[in-house]
């Protein structure tokens, strides 16, 4: 039985909705607005995304992160295409095969140390061009930040996009936690997306304080063809879209997106600082966003599962993944640290 008064560390999806987001939903609730994106909130949102990602950016709000990834990959791929991604990528591990089942796209996975792709890793599958027997590698998909909580630098992304474009491939970025990456890098969003050569991305809201809602963001104008039809066909077109757009406006018109992500990252850093020297425990990757992956003895892990929600993560050896979020408090961290100390010495 988990303690009812203790916040979990399983996912940033476990958090509630930020009060400013709830207020924005309530404010958007008055009167009637045209449906399916014809409302004033979605119209304003288009300008907000251009502000963050550049004048050519086009935004398509959707319902879920998986939906955003599926639509973005469909927009970037021919029917015979394949996508090169990390073996730990969310599109491969955690989307129930949706990119392959729904979009009909073959995923070509490669090993990625720390969750991050490199040109050498991509090169393993960026081959067989014009071979009719092989699903054609047309897209490289990155995650920023990665499933392991690591962050690509702009230079690392530029190296990958340069290689991809030289081979007539496009680059998709799964940005479910893009705000956390921006907070870590202390850079504007376009600095490691548009300016680094990314063609299309999925932008996350739910993990950063929203009730629901994600977005497909097209950065390469050549891909802005038929995305509205793909969104509908993928069952991701919200009829009352104003309530998704109003949330994004509350997040992005000011600095709420950055405040939330900065706090979540800071709580992960605080947790790391307080546990990294404990005997019997190891932190497995640099803590650059809001995730820690740790190895600890199985009895200790089992004892912690009795009190806290967290996930066991696949890897060379069993790991626990602890996530922090915008509403994680220092008291939450202290409770977890105390429980870890107790479990390791039991």
C-alpha positions in Angstrom: 0.0 0.0 0.0 1.5 3.3 -1.1 1.4 6.2 1.3 -1.6 8.3 0.3 0.1 11.6 1.2 3.4 11.0 -0.7 3.7 12.0 -4.3 4.9 9.4 -6.7 8.1 9.4 -8.8 6.9 7.1 -11.6 6.2 9.7 -14.2 5.7 13.4 -14.7 2.2 12.3 -16.0 1.3 11.6 -12.4 1.2 15.2 -11.4 -2.0 17.3 -11.3 -2.7 20.3 -13.5 -0.9 23.6 -12.8 -3.4 26.2 -11.3 -2.6 28.7 -14.1 -3.5 26.1 -16.6 -6.8 25.3 -14.9 -7.6 29.0 -14.8 -6.9 29.3 -18.5 -9.3 26.4 -19.2 -12.0 28.1 -17.1 -11.5 31.4 -18.8 -11.9 29.7 -22.2 -15.2 28.2 -21.1 -17.3 31.2 -21.7 -19.5 31.5 -24.7 -19.3 29.7 -28.0 -16.3 29.3 -30.3 -15.9 27.5 -33.7 -14.9 23.9 -33.3 -12.0 21.9 -34.7 -9.4 24.7 -34.4 -11.5 27.6 -35.8 -11.4 29.4 -32.5 -9.6 32.5 -31.4 -7.3 30.6 -29.0 -5.9 28.3 -31.7 -5.5 31.2 -34.0 -3.4 33.0 -31.4 -1.5 29.9 -30.6 -0.1 29.8 -34.2 1.6 33.1 -33.6 2.9 31.9 -30.2 4.6 28.9 -31.8 6.1 31.1 -34.5 7.5 33.3 -31.7 9.2 30.3 -30.1 10.2 28.3 -33.2 10.5 30.8 -36.0 8.4 32.4 -38.8 7.9 29.1 -40.7 6.7 27.1 -37.8 3.2 25.5 -38.1 1.4 24.0 -35.1 -1.3 21.3 -35.0 -2.6 20.7 -31.5 -3.4 17.0 -30.8 -4.6 14.9 -27.9 -1.7 12.6 -27.0 2.0 12.3 -27.3 1.7 9.0 -29.2 -0.7 10.7 -31.6 1.7 13.5 -32.1 4.6 11.2 -32.9 2.5 9.1 -35.2 1.3 12.1 -37.2 4.7 13.7 -37.3 6.3 10.5 -38.6 3.5 10.0 -41.2 4.1 13.6 -42.4 7.8 12.9 -42.9 7.6 9.5 -44.4 6.6 7.8 -47.7 4.5 4.6 -47.4 7.7 2.6 -48.0 9.8 4.4 -45.4 11.6 3.5 -42.3 12.7 5.5 -39.2 16.1 5.2 -37.5 15.7 5.6 -33.7 17.4 4.7 -30.4 16.7 1.3 -29.0 15.4 3.1 -25.9 13.2 5.5 -27.9 9.6 6.0 -26.7 8.3 5.4 -30.2 9.9 1.9 -30.0 9.5 0.9 -26.4 6.4 2.6 -25.0 3.9 3.2 -27.8 2.5 -0.3 -28.3 3.9 -0.4 -31.8 1.7 2.5 -32.9 4.2 4.0 -35.4 4.4 0.6 -37.1 0.7 -0.5 -36.6 -1.0 2.8 -37.2 1.4 4.6 -39.5 2.8 1.5 -41.2 6.4 2.7 -40.7 9.2 0.3 -40.0 11.4 1.3 -37.0 15.1 0.6 -37.3 16.6 0.7 -33.8 20.3 1.2 -33.0 22.2 1.1 -29.7 22.3 4.6 -28.1 24.6 5.1 -25.1 22.8 7.2 -22.5 19.7 7.3 -24.8 21.4 9.6 -27.3 22.0 8.8 -31.0 25.2 9.5 -32.7 26.1 9.7 -36.4 28.1 6.5 -36.1 25.0 4.7 -34.7 22.7 6.1 -37.3 25.1 5.1 -40.1 24.5 1.4 -39.2 20.9 1.6 -40.6 21.3 4.6 -43.0 22.0 2.3 -45.9 20.3 0.3 -48.6 19.0 3.4 -50.3 17.3 2.5 -53.6 17.2 -1.2 -52.6 13.6 -2.2 -53.3 13.9 -5.0 -50.8 14.6 -2.7 -47.9 12.3 -0.3 -46.1 13.9 3.0 -47.1 15.5 5.0 -44.3 13.9 8.4 -44.6 13.8 9.8 -41.1 16.0 9.9 -38.0 14.0 10.3 -34.8 15.5 11.8 -31.6 14.1 12.4 -28.2 14.9 15.6 -26.3 15.2 15.1 -23.4 15.7 11.3 -23.8 14.0 8.5 -22.0 17.1 8.3 -19.8 17.0 12.0 -18.8 19.9 13.0 -20.9 20.0 16.1 -23.2 21.5 16.7 -26.7 23.5 19.9 -27.1 22.7 22.0 -30.2 26.0 20.9 -31.7 25.1 17.3 -31.3 21.8 17.8 -33.0 23.3 19.8 -35.8 25.8 17.0 -36.4 22.9 14.5 -36.7 20.7 16.8 -38.9 23.7 17.5 -41.2 24.3 13.8 -41.7 20.7 13.1 -42.2 20.1 15.9 -44.7 23.3 14.8 -46.7 21.6 11.4 -47.1 18.2 13.0 -48.0 16.8 12.0 -44.6 14.6 14.2 -42.4 14.9 14.6 -38.6 12.0 14.2 -36.2 12.3 15.2 -32.6 10.1 13.7 -29.9 9.8 16.7 -27.6 7.6 15.4 -24.9 10.1 16.9 -22.4 11.4 19.6 -24.7 10.9 22.3 -22.0 13.1 20.3 -19.6 15.9 20.3 -22.2 15.6 24.0 -22.7 15.8 24.6 -19.0 18.9 22.5 -18.8 20.6 24.1 -21.8 19.4 27.6 -20.8 18.5 28.2 -24.4 15.4 29.3 -26.3 13.4 26.4 -27.9 14.4 27.2 -31.5 18.1 27.2 -30.7 18.3 23.4 -30.6 15.3 22.7 -33.0 14.8 25.1 -35.9 18.2 26.5 -35.8 19.8 23.1 -35.5 18.1 21.7 -38.6 15.2 19.7 -37.1 12.4 19.3 -39.6 9.4 18.3 -37.5 8.8 17.7 -33.8 6.2 16.7 -31.2 5.9 19.2 -28.4 4.8 18.1 -25.0 2.3 19.8 -22.7 0.9 17.1 -20.5 4.2 16.3 -18.7 4.8 20.0 -18.0 1.6 21.0 -16.2 -1.2 20.7 -18.7 -4.4 18.7 -18.3 -4.1 17.1 -21.7 -2.7 18.1 -25.1 0.4 17.9 -27.2 1.3 19.4 -30.6 2.8 18.6 -33.9 5.1 21.4 -34.9 6.3 21.6 -38.5 9.6 23.4 -39.0 10.3 22.4 -42.6 7.6 24.0 -44.7 7.9 21.2 -47.3 6.2 18.9 -44.7 3.2 21.0 -44.2 1.0 19.0 -46.6 -2.0 17.1 -45.5 -1.2 17.2 -41.7 -4.8 18.3 -41.0 -6.0 15.1 -42.8 -3.5 12.9 -41.0 -4.6 14.4 -37.7 -8.2 13.6 -38.4 -7.5 10.1 -39.8 -5.4 9.4 -36.7 -8.3 10.3 -34.4 -6.3 13.2 -32.9 -8.5 16.1 -34.0 -10.2 17.6 -30.9 -13.6 19.1 -31.6 -13.3 21.6 -28.7 -9.7 22.4 -29.6 -9.9 25.8 -27.8 -9.4 24.0 -24.5 -6.1 22.5 -25.7 -4.9 25.7 -27.2 -5.9 27.8 -24.2 -3.7 25.6 -22.1 -0.7 26.0 -24.4 -1.2 29.8 -24.4 -1.1 29.8 -20.6 2.1 27.7 -20.8 3.9 29.5 -23.6 2.8 33.1 -23.7 4.7 33.8 -20.5 7.4 31.8 -18.8 5.2 29.1 -17.1 6.7 26.4 -19.4 10.2 27.3 -18.3 9.3 27.8 -14.6 7.7 24.4 -14.5 10.6 22.6 -16.3 13.3 24.4 -14.3 11.7 23.4 -11.0 11.3 19.8 -12.1 14.9 19.6 -13.2 16.0 21.2 -9.9 14.2 18.6 -7.9 15.9 15.8 -9.9 19.3 17.5 -9.2 18.5 17.8 -5.5 17.5 14.1 -5.4 20.7 13.1 -7.1 22.9 15.2 -4.8 21.3 13.5 -1.8 21.5 9.9 -2.9 24.5 9.6 -5.2 27.0 8.7 -2.5 24.8 6.2 -0.7 26.5 2.8 -0.4 24.9 0.1 -2.5 23.3 2.6 -5.0 24.5 4.0 -8.3 23.1 6.8 -10.5 23.6 5.4 -14.0 23.4 8.5 -16.2 24.0 12.3 -16.0 21.0 14.0 -14.4 20.4 16.7 -17.0 16.6 16.9 -17.0 14.0 15.5 -14.6 14.8 11.8 -14.5 17.2 9.6 -12.5 17.9 6.0 -13.4 19.5 4.2 -10.5 20.6 0.7 -9.6 20.0 -0.6 -6.1 19.6 -4.0 -4.5 16.4 -5.9 -5.3 15.3 -6.1 -1.6 15.7 -2.3 -1.3 13.8 -1.7 -4.6 11.0 -4.0 -3.4 10.7 -2.1 -0.1 10.6 1.2 -1.9 7.8 -0.1 -4.2 5.7 -0.6 -1.1 5.7 3.2 -0.4 6.3 4.9 -3.7 5.1 4.7 -7.3 8.1 4.3 -9.7 8.9 2.2 -12.7 11.5 -0.5 -13.1 13.4 0.3 -16.3 14.7 -2.1 -18.9 18.5 -2.2 -19.4 21.6 -4.2 -19.1 20.7 -4.6 -15.4 17.5 -3.8 -13.4 17.1 -0.1 -12.8 14.6 2.2 -11.1 13.6 5.3 -12.9 12.5 8.2 -10.6 10.9 11.2 -12.2 10.3 14.7 -10.7 7.7 17.2 -11.9 6.6 20.8 -11.5 4.8 20.0 -8.2 7.6 17.9 -6.6 8.7 19.6 -3.4 11.9 19.4 -1.3 9.8 17.6 1.3 8.9 14.9 -1.3 12.6 14.5 -2.0 13.4 14.3 1.7 10.8 11.5 2.2 12.2 9.5 -0.7 15.8 9.9 0.4 15.0 8.9 3.9 13.1 5.8 2.6 16.1 4.9 0.3 18.5 5.2 3.2 16.3 2.9 5.3 15.8 0.4 2.6 19.5 0.2 1.8 20.4 -0.5 5.5 17.6 -2.9 6.3 
